Amino acid sequence: MKNSWHIYTTDIKKVTTNWVAAIIIGGLILLPSLYAWFNIKASWDPYGQTDQIPVGIVNEDQGSSVRGEKVHAGNELVKTLKKNDSFDWKFTTRKKAMDKVEFGDYYAVIVIPKNFSDKLSTVINDKPQKATVEYYVNEKINAIAPKITSKGASVIVDQISSSFISTVNGTIFDIFNKLGIELQEKLPDIEKFEDYIFTVEKKLPDIKKTLDSTYSDAKDADKIIAKAQGMIPDAKQGVQQGLDTIDNTTKFLDDAQKRLDDMAPKVKKDLATVQQVSSDVSKFIHEVQSLDINWDKGDKLSDDIDTKITESIGKIDKVESALKQLQKQNNADQSPGVSAVKENVKKRLDQLAGELQEKNPESLDAIDQAMADLQQEMDKLNNEGDSSENRQQKIENALGQLEVLKQALQEVQQNSGDIKEFIKDKKGQVNDDLTNIKGVADNTNNRIGDFVNEFNQNIEPTLRKEVSSAKQTLNKARGMLVEVQDTIPEVERLLGSTKKNLGDGQDILKYTLNQYPYVHSKITELADKIRDIQKETDLNDIIQLLENDPAAEKSFFQQPVKLSENKLFPIANYGTGMTPFYTVLAIWVGALLLISLLATDVHDRETAYKTHEVYFGRLFTFITIGLLQTIVVLLGDIFIVGVDVREIGWFILFGVITSLIFITIVYTLVSLFGDTGKAVAIIFLVLQIAGAGGTYPVALLPHFFQVINPFLPFTHAIGLMREAVGGIVWARVYHDLLFLVGTGIIFLLLGGFLKAPLNKQTDKMTKKSRESGVFH
């Protein structure tokens, strides 16, 4: 070890005393740091400079219309990009943009096609179509730029999608909100509808039964209407017969009134004559009583009385005949003609009205009213018939009085015969008989006077009044029959229309009955679904969901998932993240520079050193210069470049340990194998740059590099430096330190024990190579 230390101290003295050597060694110490610093600074924040990457934007969108509202997503996107500084957006035409991207002036081009808005608007259709954004990239310009621009294009698409989804969902939830409010207002109606469905489901058998019954009744009604239509001709005939009868009766009454007008003066005259005769008889008997009767002339007196009485009885018979004629005329008003007409018309009209009202009472209200009026007039006519009976009673009373008068005269006539007989037999009783005759004659005269007054005051006016009333009633009845006659065509039309409508109704009922099984199944199915929904879902919960704030829902769907980023070991920037890799790489490169310029063997001819002494002695020199290189790199990372290192002390310590291990490895390789060892060290460098996971995650590396990764010193050295930069996890530190220290010990042992035997072979190879004049 003493000789090794002597070699080391000698190397230090020579470097410090030889200014040329000192400058070269100073350059070797500084050069690795430049490699690290420049690379770290170059990669300091590359993604923060994407605003300088030119990307072409071509907007060919022609817009669209959604429910009458203009939509121009392309223009909206351009407005958004003009406010976005992620890239150097170049808004231009398709031809110019394609020329620029092909030439390399643009890294990428994004084209918004003509149907962009049109495709987006299909979201409200039953078959929506996705909108497409065309993306063109020139990947030969740079390996990283296409990835960055692709990410930018993806961000644009995401922004469009997010904005569109937010807008659409905002509109949808606004509609939902209104729908929820409307549902809340209509909830009683919905619940009522549910009850209605359940009620209909429960009543379906009764409905079926009612439909069957209605269909059967419709068939019966059709038959009844047909029958009623068949009776219309009879009704027409009956009405016509009634009109004819009324016209005949009216004519008869006119004739009776005319005869009354003709007979009334004669009756009055005859009654006056009878009254005069009665007065003359009374006067005559009075005169007889006052005379000195010559009983010899008794026969003549009796004959005169008989003649006068016979004459009076004849006149009374004329009056009685006239009254009987009036009685006959009054009976004509009660004749079977009028009663039969009234009864026949009433019967036929009642039958027709009843049958029509059974079919369509609402359509025949007018006819029903006409029938009622006619019935009222008929009832009135019957009442007026009662007045005719009164009139008949009065005539009969008059005839009775005439009969009494006639009997009285006949009694006088009989008494006159008795007088004649009495004169023969009992002339003494003549005065008494005359007195009786005079009393009867006076009484008869008074009765005739009363009858004349009765005829003038009651009988004649009553007969005239009743005849006039009967004519008025018949005229009203005729008017009603004419109205009924005019209504019969309308009845025929209504019956025909009702028959047609009834036929249509039968067809509808038949169709309804045929559709009943389908309706029954659908109502039952709907009721079952409502019950299932009631079991699974509360309508109030749905309404509450629909009534959510549309603005809040829009904001939610614009970014439904918010990334809550928690950085366990925050790294300030990309350059800081790359510092472990570039620092470790600079330490290895520094070692390569040393073995490229410094000799691993001692060329001192005065002192003979053993092989292992030379190995360790010159190793100390390499380590010293390597440590100086590393210290410069580490301090420059922190204070010159400005890397944000979490654990500065450990960062420097881990860097020093890494430098010791790397110098040992590289020095040992060259010390043992000469130029071949240099090549191996370079190969090691290449493999470690690719396989250590310094730039890309190991999981992204090819399988070969994933296999060798755990066995590469770079892997563990970078791991140590990352712990110091971001935050230490000691388990990883122990693992990486153990590997590096173990690797260093292995190479120390190899150098200490294998240098002598290996150098015999490598010296021959070195000597031979120098003979070529190409190698130094």
QUILINZI-V517341 format. One record per run of one state. SS is the DSSP state (@ for helix, = for strand, . for the rest). FROM is the first residue (numbers start at 0). TO is the last residue. Records with the same first field share a line. If there is no record, write none. Layout:
SS->FROM-TO + FROM-TO
This chain:
.->0-0 + 17-17 + 42-44 + 52-52 + 59-62 + 66-67 + 71-71 + 82-86 + 91-92 + 103-106 + 112-114 + 124-131 + 137-143 + 290-293 + 333-334 + 360-363 + 425-425 + 536-537 + 546-548 + 558-572 + 597-609 + 641-646 + 673-673 + 691-696 + 700-701 + 711-711 + 726-728 + 771-775
@->1-16 + 18-41 + 45-51 + 72-81 + 93-102 + 115-123 + 144-289 + 294-332 + 335-359 + 364-424 + 426-535 + 538-545 + 549-557 + 573-596 + 610-640 + 647-672 + 674-690 + 697-699 + 702-710 + 712-725 + 729-770
=->53-58 + 63-65 + 68-70 + 87-90 + 107-111 + 132-136
